[in-house]
Structure formats: C-alpha cells, structure tokens
C-alpha cells in the first residue's frame, strides 16, 4: 500500500496490515481461531504465514478477506459483524485510510 505525502512516499507492506488485522480479530469476542488456507506446495515450502487473512488492493479499496472459525453457540451474524467493525475501525484509525472492505468468511465452528 503506497501513500503519497508532501515529503515523499510511504510503503506499508501487506504483512504489516495482516498483523494489525490479526490483533483486531483475536481481541474480538467469538473468534476461536483463524482458518489457514494452505495448499500442497505451501506445506512443502512452509508458507502458511497468511494466518487466514488475505490483503489485496484494487484501484479504490483495500480489501481484507478473513477466514475464521467461530465459537459454537454464539449468533454467527452478530459475531461476524462485530469482527468486521473491529477490523475496519482498527485499520482505519491506524492507517488513516477510508476505503476499506472487510469480508468475513466463516469456515467453521468450534466448541
């Protein structure tokens, strides 16, 4: 993510945003763990560092996709909306970036 200022350019790597999002998710109520999507080659190469969080950009937005396992017995919609709000607020306040999309994908439930 490149940010232009009057003094130059600031480059914020996706790993930094991913860590920020991860901390916001684990502080949220109802999230048990992140679902790590890893393929065959990722296991061989040891590249399962995504923590269940994908960060991408298009022309206008920073897009954050979360893959979560939630606590069984809680209202899924409310928990997902709460996590979505927490992540949106944290990233918006820390990066001062307005155009965010936070997509929550519930990958499972756990007791």
N, C-alpha and C positions, 0 to 999 in steps of 0.2 A: 504494500500500500504506500504510494508516494503522496506526500503532502508538500505542496509548494508554499513557502513563506517568503517574506521580503528579504530574508538573509540567505536563502538557499533552499535545498530540498531535504526533506526528512523521509527516510525509507524505513517503514515498520514491517518487519518480516511476519509472515503468516504464523510462524511458531510462537511469536510473542502474543499475537491475538488469540491463538489457540490456548496458551497458558492462562491468559486473562479470562477467557470463556470457561475453561475448566474450573477455575477457582469460584466463579459465579455459580456454576452448576452444583458443585459439591456443597456449597453453602445453602442451597435451596432445599426446601422440605419435600421429601418424597422421592428424590432421585437416589437410587441404590448404587448404581454403577453405570459406567459408560460402556456401550457396546462397541468393541473394537472389531472393525471390519478388516479382516486380513485374508488375503488370498494365499495360494500355494507359494508363490515366489516371495511374498512378504515374510512368510515364516522362515524360508530358507535364508533370506538375506537379513533377517532380523529387523525389518522395517514396520513394526507395529506401533509406531510412535504417535499415531493420529489421535489416540485417546477417544475415539468415537466422535471426533469433531472435524468437520471439513470447512475450510475457509477459502472462499473464492471471491472474485470481483468481476463485475461487468462494467459497462460504461458509467452507470449511475450509482450502483449499490455495492455495499459489502455484504456478501451472503454467507451466513453461518448455518450449517446443517449439523444438527445434533442427533445422535443415535443413542437413546437412553434405555436403561432398564429401570422401571419404576417399582415402588413398593406396592405389594399386593394389598388390596382392600381400601386403597385411597381413591378418591374421584380422579380419574385419569385426566379428564379435560381441565379441571382446575389446577392440578399439579403441573401439567404441561404449560398452561397459560402463565402460571407463576414463574416457572423456569424461564419461559420466553421473555417475560417482563424483566426479570433479574438480569439476564444476559444482555438484553437490549439497553437497560439503564447503565450497567457497568461499562459496556463498550462505549456507549455514547458519552458518558462522563469522563472516562479515562482517555479516549482518543479524540474527543470533541468532533465526532463525525455523526452527522444526522441521518444519512441514507443507509439504514440497516435493514436487513431482512433476516429474521431468526426463524428457521424451520426446525420444529421438534418432531422427530420420528421415534415413536415408542416401539422398541424392538423386543420388549418382553416385560414380564412381571416376576418379582421375586419376593419371597416371604422374609 
